């Protein structure tokens, strides 16, 4: 009898870990099944109608087909994305408030405009990329980017460029002139629409803008694209050479990065990354992005973190060279 009791005790002790493990697994599965249970807010830290907002709304349409809840885009501009980003930084880490931002999340930190950077959040995924390019008016005196780069070096400050001081266009101008061994005459104009108007009105010589912004002006003949800051020619603008082809070894992508508040569980981050991956695999989404002269890129996990860090390292170096920052 005593032996039977001892044997039952041993069996019970051996089974306890499996019982609790199974219960824990069921609990995690139930928690996963419960998310999402209410609308998700996607904070876009820029005004409505801009490039980031346009991309967010394109992706959200497909996201809502895949998720059981609505996704609400909330535009919260100001501070070159600082205001909206802080809103997410301080939000509850429950997966119901997420951020979509671009490389300006780095420039703000480097300049000392914010006390946080991309890794103060939890990176979820990259969903789409475009490249910056150099654009002039249709009647520009430069036929190619090599001529403009020569002017930067031979006659510093002679090339007036419309820029947005503190944003990625500003940092790109610095990277280009550093590579060319020359200097622009930088004129702070503001956002993309203002810079475009400045070039079209012949108030400046050139500007830096996205391939997704310049394409229609290139096609209409109103602007001339001298170079694309991409590692290779971009689909949809194959006739435009890269800056590297013309002697300036500088590349500047602008990728759309999704972030969650610090402390967000790995399960929620993986769920959102999985869903965004499905969005980016959709042929209609990929086709639309290519139509907009964008690359339907997707990254997650360590690959994403490495890409974000590489951008930060490059921009931090430029900040040090030109004595920018805190």
Phi, psi and omega in degrees: 000315181297322179296320179297318180296315180297320180296318178297321180297316180298315179299317181298314181298322181290329183276337185306311181301323181291323179296313181290324178297317179296319179296320179294318179298318179296323180294316179297319179296320179295319180296320179295321181293333182281343181254134357270144182244359179209169183304145177258132176267124174256108180279121173253110189278037178219167181290162178293143175095348179280181184297317181292320178296318180298316179294320180301315184289329175297313182290323183296325179301320179281323178304318183291339174286333185264335182263153179277002182228160176290156171241120186257119176280125179242111177280126182221074183284171178121141177064032181052042176094357185294321186292310180294323180296318179296326178303318180284321180304324184262004181283162175297137181277054185253005178086004183257359173224116180230165187241142169238116183222175180239196187294348176300342176295335174279313185298324177299317180292317181298321180281350181083014179284338177226160176256024178215159178224190186299328184272006167277350174256179172255110179296135180256301184194160168257134181223081177107147181213144165230167180246150175277157181212167180259122183232140178235177174289162183298333182258024180303147179284350180263129179271339180206170184288333178300320178295317179295317180299323178296321178295322177301320184278315185282327181228074181306140178075005182275342182259112181275119181244129175282125182221180178232094187305127179099341181266179184294332176297322177295312180297324178294318176302318179295318180296321181291312182293328177293319178291326181279344183073030181224206184203130172282163164259097187277129180243117180286114181249317179130216187285181187303313183296324179289322180291320178300314180299323181293321178289315181297329179273005180060029177276340176223171182272326188202170173205168176246129182210173182281152175302327180289341179269320189278338189307313184293328179285328175294315182293325181280347181087006181281335180226160178238124179268117185273329182197150174248132180273066181231159180290337178208168183300143187268136178300130182099342177225043185297339182277355180260119180289156175284163176296323182298323177299337184251020172095000180246107186272077179218133181234133177221097172277158170233107183256151178267115183251135176258135181230152173246159177299153177300140180094356178295137185294151179299326180299316180292316179299317179295320179299313181292321178296319178299316182293318178295327177296320177296322178300314185285348175273350183291124183302323181294320179294314181298319180295318180296318180294319178294324176298328179274012182058051176234163177256123181282063183283155175213131176219155177205171174060217184297325179298318178295311182300322178294320179294318178297316181296321180298320177296318180297318180299316181296315183288325177298321179297317177297320178300322180289319180299319184258016173056045177264162173119199193296000000 
